[in-house]
Every structure is written in C-alpha cells, then in structure tokens.
Amino acid sequence: METLLAANIRMYRKQMSLTREQLAEALGVTAGAIYKWEAKLSVPELGMIVEMADFFDISVDALLGYEMKDNRLAATVQRLKKFHHDKDPAGMAEAEKALKKYPNAFEVVYESAAIYRSFGVESGKKEHALRALELLQASLPLLSQNADPEIGELTIYGSMADVYQMLDDRDKALEILKRHNVGRQNNDRIGIILSENNGSEEAVPFLSESLVIHVTALVHTALGYLNVYLNRNDYAASEDILKWITGTLSGLRRAETPSYLEKINSLAHACLAFAQAKTGQTDKARDTLKTALAIARAFDAAPNYDGNAVRFVEHPEHLSAYDDLGATAMESVERTIESFEDEAFSTMWKAALA
C-alpha cells in the first residue's frame, strides 16, 4: 500500500510555517528524523504518526493520504473495467484479489477474463491467454447472473475463439465459432480463419453470407443516420452519408445482373436528390433524380432478389432478400418522395418522369 505520508508531512509543516527544527522540537525528535520522513528514507512509528496527526489537527487517514477502497461488488467491477479501459497491467493483480473475494460473481469473473485476454493478446504471453480461457470458461455457469444485454453466451465463446487464435490453435477457434454461430454472426470470422488456413475455397460461402449480412446492416445504419440528419434539417450531412451509401451499393453491382441492392440504390439516389435540392444544387438534384429513375426502372424490368446477384457473392445455396420498401423500386421511390412533403421537389420528380 503506497501512501502520501512523506509529502503530507512536508505540506502540513509548511502550511504551519514551521522549519524542520521547529517541528522536531514540537514532536520531541531530531531534525534529521523529520528530513528522513520527508525524503522517504524512513517511516515514523505508528504512535508518532498518531501524534503528528493530532499536532497538525487532521485525521491519521488524511496524514497518510490514504482513502479506503470501496470493495463492494459494484465498485470492484467498475474498478476492474477501468483497469481494462486504461490498459493498466496492475489490473491483473487487482483481478486476482477480486476473484478471491467474489469467486462466483459473474461480473468479476468476466471482467477479470477480459483483462487477461487483452494483456494476453497485446503481450503474447501464453500464461495470460490461458488464464483468460480459464476465467471465460468459469463465467459460463454464472451467466444467469448477467444483466448486461451486450454480454451473452455468444460473446463469451467469441472471446474464447479470439484467445485460441492468439495461441495459434485455429482449429479450436473454428470449432467454437462454427458451433456457436447463431444468426450466422460468426461467418466473417470463420471465413477469414479459413482463408488463412489453407481452406480458401471453404471460406467462400461463409464470406459470401457475411457480405450480404453486413451490407444489409450498413444500409440500415446509413438510413438511420439519414433520418437523424433530415430531422435536424442538416442536408449537407444527409448528402454526405447518401453519397457514401450510393457509392457502396453501386460498387456491389454485377454489370450483367442487377441485384436487389439496386432497388435500395434507387431509393438512396432519390433521397440524395432531395438533399441536393435543399442545399440549392438544383441541376445536380435533377440529374440525381434521373439516375434514381433509371435504376428503379432497370430493376423493375427484371427484379432480382437473389443474394447471389450481389457482386463478390459466391454461394452454392440460394440466398433471398426481403424488404418492406414497396412492391417495386418505383413504388419505393415514389413513397419516399411523397414522404418529404416538399412541393418543389415533387414537381422536379414529375418533370423527371415526363
């Protein structure tokens, strides 16, 4: 336990405008003893610390500079999280202390595992990685105590797979990821391990499914941002996010076979045109609306909801997409334009249709 005793003796002595000799005389010791205490060359006995605290009219804790640590469960967990966040190696020793006091508390076991996992990955020390695995395994039977919706069986097994990868046991990592792949959430990780492990062809179906899943998530995220920006009347930001998503969607188009992403792309172009119109870019808005119309008509002429029509996707099984945008691309674009309730923009759309 480290205290601030030396610094505090000096500080309180100076606050009282005392020299070392004067304080020594008051306490019945030598000036040399005072010097050694302030220089951390020696430590006064307990009785002297009590006498000094009384002389300075402060508590012993204040003189020592010691604040009692809150060792209740919630405070312990927060302390472990801070060690983890700060990447403080002292967190491992703190974790072991916490585990002795709360060996069956899920949060303590899980956060301790997270500390060892992080330092195992960064330092490459096998003993840290093995301790992380031990604690992750121990956290599973305690999972019913967990109240954090971001932590579950899948996250724990995912962390275990990370550690096995760090230990160069890719077969074990793959086994875990494949066995615990609810909703195909691990497809990207499975795919990349297989691609690095002389199984590149076996990786393709996993990577293909992952691409479709994550592109869908990206579209949802971008549309969420768009709603936020439109509600703020921030049309410049709306234009930026839409340029990004239209570029991404266009880059996933197979030249010979338009996919269901073209339906989304037509809607995104219509929204982009609206943002451009609201920022005074009338000519650009007209051109973008024409692009939206062309994409929508091309898709509706040969609608394709097959996931394999997406560029880069190579999947032996049939992947189908669904949406609630409207029966056709044109319908989805028209619904979106109506939702803006902007007469000038609606007029611009009618002119594009003519």
LOZA-305354 format. One record per residue (C-alpha): residue in three letters; y, z, x. Coordinates in nm, 3 decimals, padded with zeros to 5 digits, always signed. Layout:
// LOZA-305354
<pt rest="ALA" Y="Y" Z="Z" X="X"/>
...
//
This chain:
// LOZA-305354
<pt rest="MET" Y="+00.000" Z="+00.000" X="+00.000"/>
<pt rest="GLU" Y="+00.333" Z="-00.104" X="+00.151"/>
<pt rest="THR" Y="+00.645" Z="+00.094" X="+00.066"/>
<pt rest="LEU" Y="+01.015" Z="+00.065" X="+00.141"/>
<pt rest="LEU" Y="+01.036" Z="+00.417" X="+00.284"/>
<pt rest="ALA" Y="+01.191" Z="+00.322" X="+00.619"/>
<pt rest="ALA" Y="+01.458" Z="+00.101" X="+00.467"/>
<pt rest="ASN" Y="+01.533" Z="+00.355" X="+00.194"/>
<pt rest="ILE" Y="+01.580" Z="+00.645" X="+00.436"/>
<pt rest="ARG" Y="+01.837" Z="+00.435" X="+00.620"/>
<pt rest="MET" Y="+02.002" Z="+00.316" X="+00.296"/>
<pt rest="TYR" Y="+02.035" Z="+00.661" X="+00.135"/>
<pt rest="ARG" Y="+02.152" Z="+00.815" X="+00.464"/>
<pt rest="LYS" Y="+02.429" Z="+00.556" X="+00.488"/>
<pt rest="GLN" Y="+02.521" Z="+00.600" X="+00.122"/>
<pt rest="MET" Y="+02.590" Z="+00.965" X="+00.203"/>
<pt rest="SER" Y="+02.783" Z="+00.857" X="+00.517"/>
<pt rest="LEU" Y="+02.555" Z="+01.058" X="+00.742"/>
<pt rest="THR" Y="+02.463" Z="+00.988" X="+01.102"/>
<pt rest="ARG" Y="+02.101" Z="+01.029" X="+01.215"/>
<pt rest="GLU" Y="+02.201" Z="+01.351" X="+01.386"/>
<pt rest="GLN" Y="+02.359" Z="+01.493" X="+01.069"/>
<pt rest="LEU" Y="+02.055" Z="+01.405" X="+00.855"/>
<pt rest="ALA" Y="+01.825" Z="+01.551" X="+01.121"/>
<pt rest="GLU" Y="+02.022" Z="+01.876" X="+01.120"/>
<pt rest="ALA" Y="+02.005" Z="+01.896" X="+00.740"/>
<pt rest="LEU" Y="+01.629" Z="+01.847" X="+00.741"/>
<pt rest="GLY" Y="+01.556" Z="+02.060" X="+01.046"/>
<pt rest="VAL" Y="+01.414" Z="+01.776" X="+01.256"/>
<pt rest="THR" Y="+01.529" Z="+01.579" X="+01.560"/>
<pt rest="ALA" Y="+01.748" Z="+01.268" X="+01.552"/>
<pt rest="GLY" Y="+01.462" Z="+01.093" X="+01.729"/>
<pt rest="ALA" Y="+01.234" Z="+01.163" X="+01.433"/>
<pt rest="ILE" Y="+01.488" Z="+01.007" X="+01.198"/>
<pt rest="TYR" Y="+01.508" Z="+00.700" X="+01.425"/>
<pt rest="LYS" Y="+01.128" Z="+00.661" X="+01.428"/>
<pt rest="TRP" Y="+01.108" Z="+00.687" X="+01.047"/>
<pt rest="GLU" Y="+01.378" Z="+00.422" X="+01.000"/>
<pt rest="ALA" Y="+01.222" Z="+00.195" X="+01.261"/>
<pt rest="LYS" Y="+00.872" Z="+00.226" X="+01.105"/>
<pt rest="LEU" Y="+00.742" Z="+00.379" X="+01.427"/>
<pt rest="SER" Y="+00.614" Z="+00.683" X="+01.239"/>
<pt rest="VAL" Y="+00.593" Z="+00.818" X="+00.885"/>
<pt rest="PRO" Y="+00.715" Z="+01.160" X="+00.773"/>
<pt rest="GLU" Y="+00.460" Z="+01.403" X="+00.633"/>
<pt rest="LEU" Y="+00.434" Z="+01.440" X="+00.257"/>
<pt rest="GLY" Y="+00.623" Z="+01.770" X="+00.250"/>
<pt rest="MET" Y="+00.911" Z="+01.612" X="+00.443"/>
<pt rest="ILE" Y="+00.919" Z="+01.312" X="+00.205"/>
<pt rest="VAL" Y="+00.950" Z="+01.552" X="-00.089"/>
<pt rest="GLU" Y="+01.224" Z="+01.747" X="+00.092"/>
<pt rest="MET" Y="+01.414" Z="+01.423" X="+00.173"/>
<pt rest="ALA" Y="+01.391" Z="+01.303" X="-00.188"/>
<pt rest="ASP" Y="+01.533" Z="+01.637" X="-00.300"/>
<pt rest="PHE" Y="+01.810" Z="+01.614" X="-00.040"/>
<pt rest="PHE" Y="+01.905" Z="+01.260" X="-00.149"/>
<pt rest="ASP" Y="+01.877" Z="+01.373" X="-00.516"/>
<pt rest="ILE" Y="+01.627" Z="+01.099" X="-00.604"/>
<pt rest="SER" Y="+01.260" Z="+01.088" X="-00.704"/>
<pt rest="VAL" Y="+00.982" Z="+01.053" X="-00.448"/>
<pt rest="ASP" Y="+00.891" Z="+00.714" X="-00.601"/>
<pt rest="ALA" Y="+01.249" Z="+00.594" X="-00.553"/>
<pt rest="LEU" Y="+01.249" Z="+00.707" X="-00.190"/>
<pt rest="LEU" Y="+00.917" Z="+00.536" X="-00.127"/>
<pt rest="GLY" Y="+01.035" Z="+00.227" X="-00.310"/>
<pt rest="TYR" Y="+00.704" Z="+00.235" X="-00.499"/>
<pt rest="GLU" Y="+00.670" Z="+00.110" X="-00.852"/>
<pt rest="MET" Y="+00.347" Z="+00.198" X="-01.024"/>
<pt rest="LYS" Y="+00.146" Z="-00.116" X="-01.100"/>
<pt rest="ASP" Y="+00.060" Z="-00.177" X="-01.465"/>
<pt rest="ASN" Y="-00.318" Z="-00.207" X="-01.458"/>
<pt rest="ARG" Y="-00.373" Z="-00.256" X="-01.828"/>
<pt rest="LEU" Y="-00.578" Z="-00.563" X="-01.916"/>
<pt rest="ALA" Y="-00.294" Z="-00.786" X="-02.036"/>
<pt rest="ALA" Y="-00.076" Z="-00.705" X="-01.735"/>
<pt rest="THR" Y="-00.369" Z="-00.761" X="-01.500"/>
<pt rest="VAL" Y="-00.435" Z="-01.104" X="-01.647"/>
<pt rest="GLN" Y="-00.069" Z="-01.202" X="-01.618"/>
<pt rest="ARG" Y="-00.067" Z="-01.086" X="-01.257"/>
<pt rest="LEU" Y="-00.374" Z="-01.299" X="-01.181"/>
<pt rest="LYS" Y="-00.209" Z="-01.601" X="-01.345"/>
<pt rest="LYS" Y="+00.099" Z="-01.552" X="-01.130"/>
<pt rest="PHE" Y="-00.109" Z="-01.534" X="-00.811"/>
<pt rest="HIS" Y="-00.278" Z="-01.857" X="-00.920"/>
<pt rest="HIS" Y="+00.051" Z="-02.029" X="-01.007"/>
<pt rest="ASP" Y="+00.215" Z="-01.918" X="-00.681"/>
<pt rest="LYS" Y="-00.091" Z="-02.023" X="-00.475"/>
<pt rest="ASP" Y="-00.086" Z="-01.679" X="-00.317"/>
<pt rest="PRO" Y="-00.406" Z="-01.612" X="-00.115"/>
<pt rest="ALA" Y="-00.365" Z="-01.241" X="-00.194"/>
<pt rest="GLY" Y="-00.481" Z="-01.336" X="-00.543"/>
<pt rest="MET" Y="-00.844" Z="-01.336" X="-00.430"/>
<pt rest="ALA" Y="-00.831" Z="-00.969" X="-00.325"/>
<pt rest="GLU" Y="-00.642" Z="-00.888" X="-00.646"/>
<pt rest="ALA" Y="-00.909" Z="-01.072" X="-00.844"/>
<pt rest="GLU" Y="-01.187" Z="-00.864" X="-00.689"/>
<pt rest="LYS" Y="-01.001" Z="-00.542" X="-00.777"/>
<pt rest="ALA" Y="-00.953" Z="-00.663" X="-01.134"/>
<pt rest="LEU" Y="-01.319" Z="-00.761" X="-01.163"/>
<pt rest="LYS" Y="-01.429" Z="-00.412" X="-01.064"/>
<pt rest="LYS" Y="-01.218" Z="-00.262" X="-01.342"/>
<pt rest="TYR" Y="-01.277" Z="-00.532" X="-01.606"/>
<pt rest="PRO" Y="-01.612" Z="-00.696" X="-01.518"/>
<pt rest="ASN" Y="-01.679" Z="-00.802" X="-01.877"/>
<pt rest="ALA" Y="-01.331" Z="-00.919" X="-01.980"/>
<pt rest="PHE" Y="-01.329" Z="-01.295" X="-02.028"/>
<pt rest="GLU" Y="-00.967" Z="-01.347" X="-01.922"/>
<pt rest="VAL" Y="-01.011" Z="-01.156" X="-01.598"/>
<pt rest="VAL" Y="-01.335" Z="-01.335" X="-01.508"/>
<pt rest="TYR" Y="-01.195" Z="-01.677" X="-01.599"/>
<pt rest="GLU" Y="-00.861" Z="-01.632" X="-01.419"/>
<pt rest="SER" Y="-01.040" Z="-01.496" X="-01.113"/>
<pt rest="ALA" Y="-01.262" Z="-01.804" X="-01.116"/>
<pt rest="ALA" Y="-00.952" Z="-02.023" X="-01.138"/>
<pt rest="ILE" Y="-00.805" Z="-01.855" X="-00.829"/>
<pt rest="TYR" Y="-01.121" Z="-01.902" X="-00.623"/>
<pt rest="ARG" Y="-01.160" Z="-02.259" X="-00.749"/>
<pt rest="SER" Y="-00.806" Z="-02.353" X="-00.643"/>
<pt rest="PHE" Y="-00.838" Z="-02.199" X="-00.298"/>
<pt rest="GLY" Y="-01.185" Z="-02.345" X="-00.260"/>
<pt rest="VAL" Y="-01.055" Z="-02.694" X="-00.332"/>
<pt rest="GLU" Y="-00.750" Z="-02.659" X="-00.108"/>
<pt rest="SER" Y="-00.913" Z="-02.480" X="+00.185"/>
<pt rest="GLY" Y="-01.251" Z="-02.649" X="+00.165"/>
<pt rest="LYS" Y="-01.416" Z="-02.311" X="+00.221"/>
<pt rest="LYS" Y="-01.764" Z="-02.311" X="+00.073"/>
<pt rest="GLU" Y="-01.766" Z="-01.936" X="+00.008"/>
<pt rest="HIS" Y="-01.461" Z="-01.966" X="-00.218"/>
<pt rest="ALA" Y="-01.621" Z="-02.251" X="-00.411"/>
<pt rest="LEU" Y="-01.947" Z="-02.063" X="-00.456"/>
<pt rest="ARG" Y="-01.762" Z="-01.754" X="-00.579"/>
<pt rest="ALA" Y="-01.575" Z="-01.975" X="-00.827"/>
<pt rest="LEU" Y="-01.907" Z="-02.114" X="-00.959"/>
<pt rest="GLU" Y="-02.047" Z="-01.763" X="-00.991"/>
<pt rest="LEU" Y="-01.746" Z="-01.648" X="-01.192"/>
<pt rest="LEU" Y="-01.732" Z="-01.959" X="-01.409"/>
<pt rest="GLN" Y="-02.097" Z="-01.909" X="-01.497"/>
<pt rest="ALA" Y="-02.027" Z="-01.541" X="-01.573"/>
<pt rest="SER" Y="-01.738" Z="-01.637" X="-01.804"/>
<pt rest="LEU" Y="-01.960" Z="-01.840" X="-02.040"/>
<pt rest="PRO" Y="-02.135" Z="-01.545" X="-02.212"/>
<pt rest="LEU" Y="-01.791" Z="-01.382" X="-02.257"/>
<pt rest="LEU" Y="-01.635" Z="-01.689" X="-02.421"/>
<pt rest="SER" Y="-01.635" Z="-01.532" X="-02.768"/>
<pt rest="GLN" Y="-01.351" Z="-01.306" X="-02.645"/>
<pt rest="ASN" Y="-01.131" Z="-01.605" X="-02.565"/>
<pt rest="ALA" Y="-00.817" Z="-01.652" X="-02.776"/>
<pt rest="ASP" Y="-00.663" Z="-01.939" X="-02.579"/>
<pt rest="PRO" Y="-00.717" Z="-02.270" X="-02.764"/>
<pt rest="GLU" Y="-00.675" Z="-02.462" X="-02.438"/>
<pt rest="ILE" Y="-00.985" Z="-02.300" X="-02.289"/>
<pt rest="GLY" Y="-01.337" Z="-02.365" X="-02.413"/>
<pt rest="GLU" Y="-01.688" Z="-02.441" X="-02.304"/>
<pt rest="LEU" Y="-01.587" Z="-02.795" X="-02.205"/>
<pt rest="THR" Y="-01.305" Z="-02.677" X="-01.978"/>
<pt rest="ILE" Y="-01.534" Z="-02.427" X="-01.807"/>
<pt rest="TYR" Y="-01.806" Z="-02.684" X="-01.746"/>
<pt rest="GLY" Y="-01.540" Z="-02.931" X="-01.632"/>
<pt rest="SER" Y="-01.419" Z="-02.678" X="-01.376"/>
<pt rest="MET" Y="-01.777" Z="-02.625" X="-01.260"/>
<pt rest="ALA" Y="-01.813" Z="-03.000" X="-01.212"/>
<pt rest="ASP" Y="-01.494" Z="-03.000" X="-01.004"/>
<pt rest="VAL" Y="-01.639" Z="-02.736" X="-00.776"/>
<pt rest="TYR" Y="-01.970" Z="-02.920" X="-00.737"/>
<pt rest="GLN" Y="-01.774" Z="-03.232" X="-00.642"/>
<pt rest="MET" Y="-01.588" Z="-03.031" X="-00.382"/>
<pt rest="LEU" Y="-01.924" Z="-02.917" X="-00.248"/>
<pt rest="ASP" Y="-02.033" Z="-03.284" X="-00.229"/>
<pt rest="ASP" Y="-02.301" Z="-03.224" X="-00.492"/>
<pt rest="ARG" Y="-02.204" Z="-03.522" X="-00.707"/>
<pt rest="ASP" Y="-02.541" Z="-03.537" X="-00.879"/>
<pt rest="LYS" Y="-02.493" Z="-03.187" X="-01.015"/>
<pt rest="ALA" Y="-02.134" Z="-03.269" X="-01.116"/>
<pt rest="LEU" Y="-02.256" Z="-03.579" X="-01.301"/>
<pt rest="GLU" Y="-02.532" Z="-03.385" X="-01.473"/>
<pt rest="ILE" Y="-02.282" Z="-03.130" X="-01.607"/>
<pt rest="LEU" Y="-02.025" Z="-03.390" X="-01.715"/>
<pt rest="LYS" Y="-02.282" Z="-03.603" X="-01.895"/>
<pt rest="ARG" Y="-02.442" Z="-03.303" X="-02.067"/>
<pt rest="HIS" Y="-02.105" Z="-03.174" X="-02.188"/>
<pt rest="ASN" Y="-01.929" Z="-03.494" X="-02.291"/>
<pt rest="VAL" Y="-01.820" Z="-03.420" X="-02.647"/>
<pt rest="GLY" Y="-01.597" Z="-03.697" X="-02.778"/>
<pt rest="ARG" Y="-01.656" Z="-03.885" X="-02.452"/>
<pt rest="GLN" Y="-01.385" Z="-03.673" X="-02.291"/>
<pt rest="ASN" Y="-01.550" Z="-03.689" X="-01.951"/>
<pt rest="ASN" Y="-01.601" Z="-04.066" X="-01.939"/>
<pt rest="ASP" Y="-01.325" Z="-04.124" X="-01.686"/>
<pt rest="ARG" Y="-01.461" Z="-03.858" X="-01.451"/>
<pt rest="ILE" Y="-01.818" Z="-03.980" X="-01.491"/>
<pt rest="GLY" Y="-01.703" Z="-04.336" X="-01.428"/>
<pt rest="ILE" Y="-01.516" Z="-04.257" X="-01.109"/>
<pt rest="ILE" Y="-01.801" Z="-04.048" X="-00.965"/>
<pt rest="LEU" Y="-02.050" Z="-04.327" X="-01.039"/>
<pt rest="SER" Y="-01.817" Z="-04.588" X="-00.890"/>
<pt rest="GLU" Y="-01.801" Z="-04.389" X="-00.567"/>
<pt rest="ASN" Y="-02.169" Z="-04.308" X="-00.560"/>
<pt rest="ASN" Y="-02.339" Z="-04.650" X="-00.534"/>
<pt rest="GLY" Y="-02.352" Z="-04.678" X="-00.911"/>
<pt rest="SER" Y="-02.060" Z="-04.908" X="-00.976"/>
<pt rest="GLU" Y="-02.233" Z="-05.110" X="-01.248"/>
<pt rest="GLU" Y="-02.348" Z="-04.795" X="-01.424"/>
<pt rest="ALA" Y="-01.985" Z="-04.679" X="-01.415"/>
<pt rest="VAL" Y="-01.853" Z="-04.977" X="-01.615"/>
<pt rest="PRO" Y="-01.948" Z="-04.861" X="-01.969"/>
<pt rest="PHE" Y="-01.800" Z="-04.517" X="-01.905"/>
<pt rest="LEU" Y="-01.479" Z="-04.663" X="-01.760"/>
<pt rest="SER" Y="-01.453" Z="-04.912" X="-02.046"/>
<pt rest="GLU" Y="-01.480" Z="-04.644" X="-02.314"/>
<pt rest="SER" Y="-01.237" Z="-04.428" X="-02.120"/>
<pt rest="LEU" Y="-00.984" Z="-04.710" X="-02.104"/>
<pt rest="VAL" Y="-00.994" Z="-04.760" X="-02.481"/>
<pt rest="ILE" Y="-00.969" Z="-04.385" X="-02.548"/>
<pt rest="HIS" Y="-00.679" Z="-04.329" X="-02.310"/>
<pt rest="VAL" Y="-00.483" Z="-04.637" X="-02.415"/>
<pt rest="THR" Y="-00.503" Z="-04.511" X="-02.772"/>
<pt rest="ALA" Y="-00.379" Z="-04.170" X="-02.656"/>
<pt rest="LEU" Y="-00.094" Z="-04.336" X="-02.463"/>
<pt rest="VAL" Y="+00.011" Z="-04.530" X="-02.772"/>
<pt rest="HIS" Y="+00.013" Z="-04.213" X="-02.982"/>
<pt rest="THR" Y="+00.215" Z="-04.033" X="-02.715"/>
<pt rest="ALA" Y="+00.468" Z="-04.316" X="-02.688"/>
<pt rest="LEU" Y="+00.510" Z="-04.334" X="-03.067"/>
<pt rest="GLY" Y="+00.562" Z="-03.958" X="-03.074"/>
<pt rest="TYR" Y="+00.838" Z="-03.988" X="-02.815"/>
<pt rest="LEU" Y="+00.986" Z="-04.275" X="-03.015"/>
<pt rest="ASN" Y="+01.006" Z="-04.059" X="-03.329"/>
<pt rest="VAL" Y="+01.182" Z="-03.787" X="-03.129"/>
<pt rest="TYR" Y="+01.435" Z="-04.030" X="-02.980"/>
<pt rest="LEU" Y="+01.505" Z="-04.201" X="-03.313"/>
<pt rest="ASN" Y="+01.564" Z="-03.864" X="-03.480"/>
<pt rest="ARG" Y="+01.815" Z="-03.790" X="-03.203"/>
<pt rest="ASN" Y="+01.977" Z="-04.134" X="-03.251"/>
<pt rest="ASP" Y="+01.905" Z="-04.187" X="-02.882"/>
<pt rest="TYR" Y="+01.848" Z="-04.561" X="-02.897"/>
<pt rest="ALA" Y="+01.872" Z="-04.613" X="-02.520"/>
<pt rest="ALA" Y="+01.577" Z="-04.378" X="-02.464"/>
<pt rest="SER" Y="+01.397" Z="-04.546" X="-02.754"/>
<pt rest="GLU" Y="+01.441" Z="-04.880" X="-02.582"/>
<pt rest="ASP" Y="+01.309" Z="-04.743" X="-02.253"/>
<pt rest="ILE" Y="+00.987" Z="-04.596" X="-02.398"/>
<pt rest="LEU" Y="+00.926" Z="-04.911" X="-02.604"/>
<pt rest="LYS" Y="+00.971" Z="-05.141" X="-02.305"/>
<pt rest="TRP" Y="+00.715" Z="-04.934" X="-02.121"/>
<pt rest="ILE" Y="+00.458" Z="-04.939" X="-02.402"/>
<pt rest="THR" Y="+00.505" Z="-05.309" X="-02.486"/>
<pt rest="GLY" Y="+00.460" Z="-05.393" X="-02.119"/>
<pt rest="THR" Y="+00.144" Z="-05.183" X="-02.103"/>
<pt rest="LEU" Y="+00.000" Z="-05.339" X="-02.419"/>
<pt rest="SER" Y="+00.084" Z="-05.690" X="-02.305"/>
<pt rest="GLY" Y="-00.090" Z="-05.624" X="-01.975"/>
<pt rest="LEU" Y="-00.412" Z="-05.538" X="-02.160"/>
<pt rest="ARG" Y="-00.426" Z="-05.868" X="-02.350"/>
<pt rest="ARG" Y="-00.702" Z="-06.113" X="-02.266"/>
<pt rest="ALA" Y="-00.549" Z="-06.460" X="-02.251"/>
<pt rest="GLU" Y="-00.825" Z="-06.612" X="-02.459"/>
<pt rest="THR" Y="-00.889" Z="-06.331" X="-02.711"/>
<pt rest="PRO" Y="-00.612" Z="-06.120" X="-02.867"/>
<pt rest="SER" Y="-00.728" Z="-05.763" X="-02.940"/>
<pt rest="TYR" Y="-00.627" Z="-05.502" X="-03.197"/>
<pt rest="LEU" Y="-00.367" Z="-05.387" X="-02.942"/>
<pt rest="GLU" Y="-00.167" Z="-05.699" X="-03.036"/>
<pt rest="LYS" Y="-00.122" Z="-05.554" X="-03.384"/>
<pt rest="ILE" Y="+00.027" Z="-05.241" X="-03.230"/>
<pt rest="ASN" Y="+00.227" Z="-05.455" X="-02.988"/>
<pt rest="SER" Y="+00.390" Z="-05.648" X="-03.275"/>
<pt rest="LEU" Y="+00.500" Z="-05.319" X="-03.432"/>
<pt rest="ALA" Y="+00.627" Z="-05.189" X="-03.097"/>
<pt rest="HIS" Y="+00.831" Z="-05.508" X="-03.047"/>
<pt rest="ALA" Y="+00.984" Z="-05.466" X="-03.393"/>
<pt rest="CYS" Y="+01.087" Z="-05.110" X="-03.301"/>
<pt rest="LEU" Y="+01.223" Z="-05.235" X="-02.968"/>
<pt rest="ALA" Y="+01.434" Z="-05.492" X="-03.151"/>
<pt rest="PHE" Y="+01.577" Z="-05.216" X="-03.371"/>
<pt rest="ALA" Y="+01.671" Z="-05.005" X="-03.065"/>
<pt rest="GLN" Y="+01.836" Z="-05.309" X="-02.906"/>
<pt rest="ALA" Y="+02.027" Z="-05.385" X="-03.226"/>
<pt rest="LYS" Y="+02.155" Z="-05.027" X="-03.245"/>
<pt rest="THR" Y="+02.283" Z="-05.048" X="-02.886"/>
<pt rest="GLY" Y="+02.475" Z="-05.368" X="-02.958"/>
<pt rest="GLN" Y="+02.228" Z="-05.606" X="-02.791"/>
<pt rest="THR" Y="+02.222" Z="-05.842" X="-03.087"/>
<pt rest="ASP" Y="+02.091" Z="-06.151" X="-02.910"/>
<pt rest="LYS" Y="+01.815" Z="-05.955" X="-02.737"/>
<pt rest="ALA" Y="+01.722" Z="-05.794" X="-03.068"/>
<pt rest="ARG" Y="+01.686" Z="-06.135" X="-03.236"/>
<pt rest="ASP" Y="+01.465" Z="-06.264" X="-02.954"/>
<pt rest="THR" Y="+01.250" Z="-05.949" X="-02.959"/>
<pt rest="LEU" Y="+01.207" Z="-05.978" X="-03.337"/>
<pt rest="LYS" Y="+01.089" Z="-06.335" X="-03.293"/>
<pt rest="THR" Y="+00.838" Z="-06.211" X="-03.037"/>
<pt rest="ALA" Y="+00.718" Z="-05.942" X="-03.281"/>
<pt rest="LEU" Y="+00.677" Z="-06.207" X="-03.549"/>
<pt rest="ALA" Y="+00.486" Z="-06.442" X="-03.319"/>
<pt rest="ILE" Y="+00.248" Z="-06.166" X="-03.204"/>
<pt rest="ALA" Y="+00.187" Z="-06.050" X="-03.562"/>
<pt rest="ARG" Y="+00.116" Z="-06.400" X="-03.690"/>
<pt rest="ALA" Y="-00.117" Z="-06.476" X="-03.400"/>
<pt rest="PHE" Y="-00.317" Z="-06.161" X="-03.461"/>
<pt rest="ASP" Y="-00.337" Z="-06.211" X="-03.837"/>
<pt rest="ALA" Y="-00.460" Z="-06.564" X="-03.783"/>
<pt rest="ALA" Y="-00.766" Z="-06.425" X="-03.604"/>
<pt rest="PRO" Y="-00.778" Z="-06.045" X="-03.642"/>
<pt rest="ASN" Y="-01.000" Z="-05.877" X="-03.387"/>
<pt rest="TYR" Y="-01.076" Z="-05.504" X="-03.388"/>
<pt rest="ASP" Y="-01.350" Z="-05.526" X="-03.127"/>
<pt rest="GLY" Y="-01.281" Z="-05.292" X="-02.835"/>
<pt rest="ASN" Y="-01.442" Z="-05.542" X="-02.601"/>
<pt rest="ALA" Y="-01.149" Z="-05.777" X="-02.665"/>
<pt rest="VAL" Y="-00.925" Z="-05.544" X="-02.461"/>
<pt rest="ARG" Y="-00.871" Z="-05.663" X="-02.105"/>
<pt rest="PHE" Y="-01.090" Z="-05.492" X="-01.844"/>
<pt rest="VAL" Y="-01.328" Z="-05.353" X="-02.109"/>
<pt rest="GLU" Y="-01.689" Z="-05.443" X="-02.039"/>
<pt rest="HIS" Y="-01.914" Z="-05.256" X="-02.276"/>
<pt rest="PRO" Y="-02.257" Z="-05.362" X="-02.390"/>
<pt rest="GLU" Y="-02.221" Z="-05.182" X="-02.721"/>
<pt rest="HIS" Y="-01.982" Z="-05.269" X="-02.999"/>
<pt rest="LEU" Y="-01.655" Z="-05.072" X="-02.996"/>
<pt rest="SER" Y="-01.443" Z="-05.095" X="-03.310"/>
<pt rest="ALA" Y="-01.085" Z="-04.981" X="-03.361"/>
<pt rest="TYR" Y="-00.927" Z="-04.847" X="-03.680"/>
<pt rest="ASP" Y="-00.566" Z="-04.779" X="-03.776"/>
<pt rest="ASP" Y="-00.352" Z="-04.683" X="-04.074"/>
<pt rest="LEU" Y="-00.067" Z="-04.919" X="-03.991"/>
<pt rest="GLY" Y="-00.141" Z="-05.165" X="-04.271"/>
<pt rest="ALA" Y="-00.397" Z="-05.425" X="-04.368"/>
<pt rest="THR" Y="-00.230" Z="-05.686" X="-04.147"/>
<pt rest="ALA" Y="+00.003" Z="-05.692" X="-03.850"/>
<pt rest="MET" Y="+00.275" Z="-05.850" X="-04.065"/>
<pt rest="GLU" Y="+00.241" Z="-05.573" X="-04.318"/>
<pt rest="SER" Y="+00.273" Z="-05.307" X="-04.048"/>
<pt rest="VAL" Y="+00.585" Z="-05.472" X="-03.904"/>
<pt rest="GLU" Y="+00.747" Z="-05.508" X="-04.246"/>
<pt rest="ARG" Y="+00.671" Z="-05.147" X="-04.337"/>
<pt rest="THR" Y="+00.829" Z="-05.033" X="-04.013"/>
<pt rest="ILE" Y="+01.143" Z="-05.242" X="-04.063"/>
<pt rest="GLU" Y="+01.181" Z="-05.108" X="-04.419"/>
<pt rest="SER" Y="+01.146" Z="-04.750" X="-04.291"/>
<pt rest="PHE" Y="+01.459" Z="-04.794" X="-04.076"/>
<pt rest="GLU" Y="+01.667" Z="-04.844" X="-04.394"/>
<pt rest="ASP" Y="+01.916" Z="-05.050" X="-04.198"/>
<pt rest="GLU" Y="+02.059" Z="-05.341" X="-04.396"/>
<pt rest="ALA" Y="+02.188" Z="-05.535" X="-04.095"/>
<pt rest="PHE" Y="+01.850" Z="-05.511" X="-03.921"/>
<pt rest="SER" Y="+01.664" Z="-05.611" X="-04.237"/>
<pt rest="THR" Y="+01.891" Z="-05.918" X="-04.261"/>
<pt rest="MET" Y="+01.809" Z="-06.003" X="-03.899"/>
<pt rest="TRP" Y="+01.436" Z="-05.983" X="-03.981"/>
<pt rest="LYS" Y="+01.473" Z="-06.213" X="-04.281"/>
<pt rest="ALA" Y="+01.654" Z="-06.462" X="-04.061"/>
<pt rest="ALA" Y="+01.361" Z="-06.448" X="-03.813"/>
<pt rest="LEU" Y="+01.121" Z="-06.521" X="-04.099"/>
<pt rest="ALA" Y="+01.318" Z="-06.824" X="-04.215"/>
//
